[in-house]
Amino acid sequence: MAFHVRDPETDRVVRKLASVRGTTLTETIRDACEAQLKDVHPDRPNAGLRERLQPLLDEMATYPRTGLEADKAFYDSLNDE
């Protein structure tokens, strides 16, 4: 799990910020990214995921509930098990 920064200017800025703050490069990058995430959705960190899933959840809610439970034997038979 490593990042490779190929842009010399980005490398310089991150190193300068880490030096000024007295933190490691990893801490500096993590803190900066977390701050940006809070700016994007300060009260709803998973808002993007929730918004993308909502149409699917709405469609699923239109299907009638049968009251039936999943049957392991049925699903196994689909795979010839």
N, C-alpha and C positions, 0 to 999 in steps of 0.2 A: 504494500500500500504506500507507494511513493508518488510524489509529484515531481515532475521535471520542468523547471521554468526555463524556457528558451529565450525569453525576452530579457535582455540585459537591464533595461530600465525598470521592469517589474522586480527583478532580483535586487537591484540597488535600493528601491523603495522599501521592499520588505525587510531587507537587512538594516536599513537606516531606522525604520520604525522599531525593529526588535532591539537595536542598540539603545535607542532613546528610552524605550520602556524597560530595558533590562530583562527582557524575556527571550526565550528561545524562538527560533524561526517557526517551529510548529505551533507554539502558543500564540505567537503573533498572527499567524494565518488563521488559526481557529477562532480567535477572538474577533478578528476583523470580519470573518464570514458570519459568525453568530450575530454580530451587530447589524450586518446587512440584512440577515433574515428577519430580525426584529423590526427593521424599518419597513420591510415588505409586508409583513403580516404581524403587527405587534401583539394583537389579541388572539389570533388564530394561526398558530404555526403550521397546521396541516390543512389550511383552507384550500390550497390548490388541489390536494388529493380529494378532499371532500367535494369540491365543485366538479371535479372530473368524474367521480363515482355517482353523483346524484342522479343523472339520467338513467343509469343502470338500476339503481335502487328504486326509482320511480316506476320503471317498467316492471321490475319484479313484483312490486306491490300490486300491480293490476291482475296478476295471476291468482286464481282462487286457491285457497288453502284446502288441501284434500284431507288432512289429518293423518295421512299415511306416513310411516317412518321409512327411512332408507333400508333396503333389504340387502344385506351383504351377499347372500346367495345369488340374488339377481345380478348384482354388479360383477361378481366372480364369474358368472356364466357368460357375460359379455366378453370375457378374456379367456374363455375355455379353461377356467381353473376349477 
